[in-house]
Amino acid sequence: MSTEQHVQRSRNVPAVVGLAINVVAVLLQIATSALGVLVPVLAQRTAASLNEVAAVFAGVGVVVVLLHLAGGALGLVGLLTAGRTRALAGAAFGIGVVGAVVTLAGLVLPPLLGAVLSG
């Protein structure tokens, strides 16, 4: 292939930014999961109630959902932009949507199941 035939595609900036945001969100999600087993210890050492520590974890969960939604939205923008590479955009969109759904389920289902089982 000669240089005249080689088509240079421009970098898909929204996709790259969306993927980076999703990577940060996934790392926060992993850290939250890892620290989740330490909630009783953290509550005891900081003299905080379990509800206070749980509120911090819920706050981090909401931030993670928002980050995933932002990353997914940027991935969608990257997919809809003509003339740009689409692989990273598809990855950013997919990771963002799945991450948001999984994190939201992790925030909503445990208290909901607890209420159903205790009532």
N, C-alpha and C positions, 0 to 999 in steps of 0.2 A: 504494500500500500504506500503510495507516494504521499508527500506532505500536502499536496493539493487535495487529495481525496480524504485525508484524515479530518474528521469533523471534531472540533474541540467543543465539548459540552461545558457550559459554565457550572461552577460549583453551586450546589443547592444549599444556600445559607440557612433558610428556615429549617431544613431537614437536619443539618448538622447541629444547630442550636437546640432543636427539639430533642434530638438523640442525647445531647449532653445533659439537658435538663432531666430526661428520663433516667440517665445513669445516676445522677445525684439523688433522684427520688428512690431508685432501687437501693442504693447504698443506705439511705436513711431508713428505708423499710427493713433492710437486713439488720441494721443496728438496733432498731426498735424491737424487732423480734428477738434478737439475742439478749437485749436488756430486759425484755418482758419476763423472763424467768427469774430475774433478780428483783422484781417489784417488792416482795415482802422484805427483802434485805435492805433495799433502798429506803423503804418507808421506815424501817426500824432505825437505820443509821442516821437518817436526816430528821427524825422525830416528826415526820409528816404522816398524815393518815393515808390509808390505802386509797381513799377517794381523791386526795390531792395528787398522789403519784399517778393514779389512773387518769386524772384530768390532763396532766402533762403529756402522757402517752396519747390520749385522744387528740390533743392539740397538734402533736407531731403528726398523727395520722391524717388530720385534716390538711395540714401543709403538704403531706405526701400526695394526697388526692389532688390537690390544686396543682402541684408540680406535674403530676402525670397528665392531668387535663391540658395544661399549657403545652407540655411536650407533644401530646397527641394532636393538639390543634395546629402547632407548627408543622408537624409531620403532614397533616392534611393540606396545609397551605403549600408545602413542598410538593405534594402529589398533584395538586391542581395547577401548579406553575408550569407553563409550557417551556420546553427546551432545556429542562434541567434533568439531572440524573434522578432516578426515582427509587432506587433501592434503599438508600438511607431514609428517605421520606416515608416509605412503607414500613420500615423498621420502627421509626419514631412514632408513627401513627399507631401501629399494632401494640408496641410496648406501652404507650401512653394509655390506650383504651383498656387493655387487659390490666395494667397496673392500677388504674383508677377503680375498676370494678372489683378487683381482688381486695384492695385496701378498704374500699367502702364496705364491702361485705365483712371484712374483719372488724370494722368499727361498729357496724349495725347488728350483726348476727349474735355475738356473745351476750350483749345486754338483753336482746329480744328473747333469746333462748332461756336466759336466766329468769326473766319475768314470766315466761310461759311455764317453766318447770317449777317455779316457786309458788305460783298462784294456783 
